[in-house]
């Protein structure tokens, strides 16, 4: 983040007149040593241990055992009442999608709050599982009696308290769940959960990066080049829209990590290649889009092919100019 901040000072001056450039960026031997919001990663993870101990203290103060419902009620009390955690209904601020920021501010995305809930319960010896239902990610404890989660007390079911308002929203698929249907959901693995969080980061940072270009989509240049009815669209450096560089790089970084989990996801690799194109990393863009064409359906590969060819020629022309040659590169 410090590296990106250093690089983006000039572009941010267009939006804010009083941005100062950090002159000293300290290098760290490992990511674990790098402070995030004043703490290291291990110190932030210790916050989860502290929350679990607060739940244990709450259970002791009530002089109650470890019945499932009572433990969950104690977790809900500590997280949502004493600590004041709350879900951000609309993801606008990127801070709501990073664990250390949420632990500091108490406001975060549904998927990150679910991760916090899962980790706190794991420290209490309680296994929490989750699944994507429509556009929501829902969590619940592994139990042979899921109907207990849907019993309404004080106006809300335990399932609704854990997962937020989406469970009680009739427009949400989550509102139709019952104890029986819950058992039929596919349980998300840790890999799946990380993938959801990374995909959210990609969408969020791309939206922020392109907000000055209303309606701009990652695939917009592909359609223009492929459409034979339009006037031939020359792609060159001047045609690439100006995006907010820090958010674009953060979207690319999240995409790189998601590709590690989903290397054969052709749509993800296409979007990654297009972000590299917008970031003017044309050589890398050609490489990623070429790999994508090997996995993509035939009709999608046909859309990609003319764009990749023109992008490759543009890269050669830029390389030619960088060697000090004047004029255009003649291609027979």
C-alpha positions in Angstrom: 0.0 0.0 0.0 2.9 2.4 0.8 4.4 1.6 -2.6 1.2 2.3 -4.4 0.6 5.5 -2.5 4.1 6.7 -3.5 3.4 6.0 -7.2 -0.1 7.6 -7.2 0.6 11.0 -5.6 0.7 12.7 -9.0 -2.6 11.3 -10.2 -4.3 12.0 -6.8 -3.3 15.6 -7.2 -5.9 15.9 -9.9 -8.6 15.0 -7.3 -7.1 16.5 -4.1 -4.9 19.6 -4.1 -3.4 18.9 -0.7 -1.9 15.4 -1.1 1.7 15.1 0.1 4.1 12.5 -1.2 5.6 10.1 1.3 9.3 10.4 0.8 10.5 7.5 2.9 9.2 4.0 2.2 10.7 1.5 4.6 11.5 -2.0 3.2 10.6 -5.0 5.2 12.2 -8.4 5.3 8.8 -10.2 5.3 5.2 -9.4 5.0 4.6 -10.4 8.6 6.8 -7.6 9.8 5.0 -4.9 7.8 2.7 -2.8 10.0 -0.9 -2.5 8.9 -2.8 0.2 10.8 -0.1 0.2 13.5 0.0 -3.6 14.1 1.7 -6.5 12.4 -0.4 -9.4 10.9 0.2 -11.6 13.9 -1.0 -8.8 16.2 -4.2 -8.4 14.2 -4.8 -12.1 14.4 -4.3 -11.9 18.1 -7.4 -9.7 18.1 -9.4 -12.8 17.1 -8.0 -14.6 20.2 -9.0 -11.6 22.4 -12.6 -11.7 21.0 -12.8 -15.4 21.7 -11.6 -14.8 25.3 -14.3 -12.2 25.7 -16.9 -14.7 24.7 -15.6 -17.2 27.2 -15.8 -14.6 29.9 -19.4 -13.9 29.0 -20.2 -17.6 29.2 -18.5 -17.8 32.6 -20.3 -14.7 33.9 -23.7 -16.3 33.0 -22.7 -19.5 34.7 -24.0 -21.5 31.7 -22.6 -24.6 29.9 -21.6 -25.0 26.3 -25.0 -25.6 24.7 -24.8 -24.6 21.0 -27.5 -21.9 21.2 -26.0 -20.3 24.3 -22.5 -20.2 22.8 -23.8 -18.5 19.6 -25.8 -16.0 21.6 -22.6 -15.1 23.6 -20.7 -14.7 20.3 -23.4 -12.5 18.9 -23.5 -10.4 22.0 -19.7 -9.8 22.0 -19.4 -9.2 18.2 -22.5 -7.2 17.4 -23.4 -5.5 20.7 -20.3 -5.1 22.9 -17.8 -4.8 20.0 -20.3 -3.1 17.7 -19.5 -5.0 14.5 -21.9 -4.3 11.6 -22.2 -5.2 8.0 -21.7 -2.6 5.3 -24.8 -2.9 3.0 -23.1 -1.4 0.0 -19.3 -1.9 -0.6 -18.0 1.6 -1.5 -15.0 1.9 0.9 -12.3 -0.6 0.2 -11.4 -0.6 4.0 -14.5 -2.7 4.6 -12.9 -5.6 2.6 -9.7 -5.9 4.5 -9.5 -7.8 7.8 -7.3 -5.4 9.8 -9.5 -2.4 8.9 -12.7 -4.3 9.9 -11.2 -5.4 13.3 -10.3 -1.7 13.8 -13.5 0.0 12.7 -16.0 -2.7 13.3 -17.6 -2.2 9.9 -17.1 -4.7 7.0 -18.4 -6.7 4.2 -20.5 -9.8 4.8 -17.9 -12.3 3.7 -15.2 -10.7 5.9 -17.5 -10.6 9.0 -18.3 -14.3 8.3 -14.6 -15.1 8.3 -14.3 -13.3 11.7 -17.3 -15.2 13.0 -15.9 -18.5 11.8 -12.5 -17.9 13.3 -13.8 -16.8 16.7 -16.0 -19.8 16.9 -13.1 -22.1 15.9 -11.2 -20.8 18.8 -14.1 -21.8 21.0 -14.2 -25.3 19.6 -17.3 -24.7 17.5 -17.3 -25.5 13.8 -19.0 -22.9 11.6 -19.7 -23.7 7.9 -20.9 -21.5 5.1 -22.3 -21.5 1.6 -23.1 -19.0 -1.1 -26.9 -18.6 -1.6 -27.7 -16.3 -4.4 -25.7 -13.1 -3.9 -25.2 -13.8 -0.2 -22.7 -15.8 1.8 -24.4 -17.5 4.8 -22.9 -19.2 7.8 -24.2 -21.6 10.4 -22.9 -24.1 13.0 -22.6 -27.7 12.1 -25.4 -29.4 13.9 -27.7 -32.3 13.6 -30.7 -30.1 14.6 -30.6 -27.1 12.2 -34.3 -26.3 12.9 -33.1 -24.8 16.2 -31.4 -22.1 14.2 -34.7 -20.9 12.7 -36.7 -20.7 16.0 -37.7 -17.0 16.4 -37.0 -15.4 19.8 -37.2 -11.7 20.5 -38.3 -11.1 17.0 -35.4 -12.8 15.2 -34.1 -16.3 14.6 -30.5 -17.2 15.6 -29.8 -17.8 11.9 -30.9 -14.2 11.1 -28.8 -12.7 13.9 -25.7 -14.5 12.6 -26.3 -13.6 8.9 -27.9 -10.2 9.0 -31.0 -8.7 7.3 -30.7 -10.7 4.1 -32.3 -13.7 5.8 -35.4 -11.7 6.5 -35.5 -9.9 3.2 -38.2 -11.5 1.0 -36.3 -10.5 -2.1 -33.3 -12.6 -1.1 -33.0 -16.4 -1.7 -31.8 -16.7 1.9 -35.3 -15.8 3.1 -36.6 -19.2 1.8 -34.2 -21.3 3.7 -35.4 -23.8 6.3 -33.6 -26.3 8.6 -34.3 -29.0 5.9 -33.0 -27.0 2.9 -30.0 -25.9 4.9 -28.7 -29.5 4.9 -28.8 -29.6 1.1 -26.5 -26.6 0.5 -22.9 -27.2 -0.7 -20.5 -26.3 2.0 -17.8 -23.8 1.0 -14.2 -24.8 1.5 -11.5 -22.4 2.8 -10.4 -22.1 -0.9 -13.9 -21.1 -1.9 -14.2 -18.5 0.8 -10.8 -16.9 -0.1 -12.0 -16.9 -3.7 -15.2 -15.0 -2.9 -13.3 -12.4 -0.9 -10.7 -11.9 -3.7 -13.5 -11.6 -6.3 -15.2 -8.9 -4.2 -11.9 -7.0 -4.1 -11.4 -7.2 -7.8 -14.9 -5.8 -8.5 -14.6 -3.1 -5.8 -11.2 -1.8 -6.9 -12.1 -2.0 -10.6 -15.2 0.1 -9.9 -13.2 2.6 -8.0 -10.4 2.7 -10.7 -12.9 3.3 -13.5 -15.4 5.6 -11.8 -14.3 8.7 -13.8 -15.1 6.6 -17.0 -18.8 6.0 -16.6 -20.0 2.8 -18.1 -16.5 1.5 -18.9 -16.3 -2.3 -18.8 -13.2 -4.5 -18.8 -14.3 -6.0 -22.1 -15.3 -2.8 -23.8 -12.2 -2.7 -26.1 -12.8 -6.3 -27.2 -16.3 -5.5 -28.6 -15.1 -2.5 -30.5 -12.3 -4.3 -32.3 -14.4 -7.4 -33.0 -17.5 -5.6 -34.4 -17.0 -5.6 -38.1 -19.9 -3.1 -38.6 -18.0 -0.3 -36.8 -15.3 1.8 -38.2 -12.0 0.0 -37.6 -10.8 0.9 -34.1 -7.1 1.5 -33.8 -5.9 0.6 -30.3 -2.9 2.5 -29.3 -1.5 4.1 -26.1 -3.6 7.2 -26.5 -6.9 5.2 -26.7 -6.5 3.6 -23.3 -8.7 5.3 -20.8 -7.0 7.0 -17.8 -7.9 5.1 -14.7 -7.0 5.6 -11.0 -3.7 3.7 -10.9 -3.6 2.6 -7.3 -7.1 0.9 -7.4 -6.2 -0.6 -10.8 -3.0 -2.1 -9.4 -4.9 -3.4 -6.3 -7.5 -5.0 -8.6 -4.6 -6.7 -10.6 -3.0 -7.9 -7.4 -6.3 -9.5 -6.2 -6.7 -11.0 -9.6 -3.2 -12.5 -9.6 -4.0 -14.3 -6.3 -7.4 -15.5 -7.5 -5.7 -17.0 -10.6 -3.6 -19.1 -8.3 -6.8 -20.7 -7.0 -8.5 -20.8 -10.4 -5.8 -21.1 -13.1 -8.2 -22.6 -15.7 -11.0 -19.9 -15.2 -10.9 -18.4 -18.7 -13.2 -15.5 -17.9 -11.0 -14.5 -14.9 -7.8 -14.8 -17.0 -9.5 -12.6 -19.7 -10.4 -10.0 -17.2 -6.9 -10.1 -15.7 -5.4 -9.6 -19.2 -7.7 -6.7 -19.8 -6.7 -5.0 -16.6 -3.0 -5.4 -17.6 -3.9 -3.7 -20.9 -5.5 -0.8 -19.1 -2.4 -0.6 -16.9 -0.3 -0.4 -20.1 1.5 -3.6 -19.5 1.0 -4.7 -23.0 3.5 -7.6 -23.1 1.9 -9.2 -20.0 -1.6 -8.6 -21.4 -0.8 -10.4 -24.7 0.6 -13.3 -22.7 -2.5 -13.6 -20.4 -5.0 -13.2 -23.2 -3.2 -15.7 -25.4 -3.4 -18.3 -22.6 -7.1 -17.4 -22.1 -7.8 -18.2 -25.7 -6.7 -21.8 -25.1 -9.3 -22.3 -22.4 -12.1 -20.0 -23.7 -15.1 -21.2 -25.7 -14.7 -20.9 -29.4 -17.0 -17.9 -29.8 -15.1 -16.0 -27.1 -11.7 -16.9 -28.6 -12.9 -15.4 -31.9 -13.6 -12.2 -30.1 -10.2 -12.2 -28.4 -8.1 -13.1 -31.4 -8.2 -9.8 -33.4 -7.7 -7.7 -30.2 -4.6 -9.8 -29.2 -3.2 -9.5 -32.7 -3.5 -5.7 -32.8 -2.2 -5.5 -29.2 0.8 -7.6 -30.2 1.6 -5.3 -33.2 1.2 -2.3 -31.0 3.7 -3.8 -28.5 6.1 -4.4 -31.3 5.7 -0.8 -32.5 6.4 0.6 -29.0 9.4 -1.7 -28.7 10.6 -0.4 -32.0 10.3 3.2 -30.9 12.0 2.5 -27.6 15.1 1.5 -29.6 15.3 5.0 -31.1 13.7 4.3 -34.5 11.5 7.0 -35.9 8.2 6.4 -37.7 6.0 3.4 -37.8 7.0 -0.2 -37.9 6.2 -1.5 -41.4 4.4 -4.8 -41.3 4.1 -6.5 -44.7 
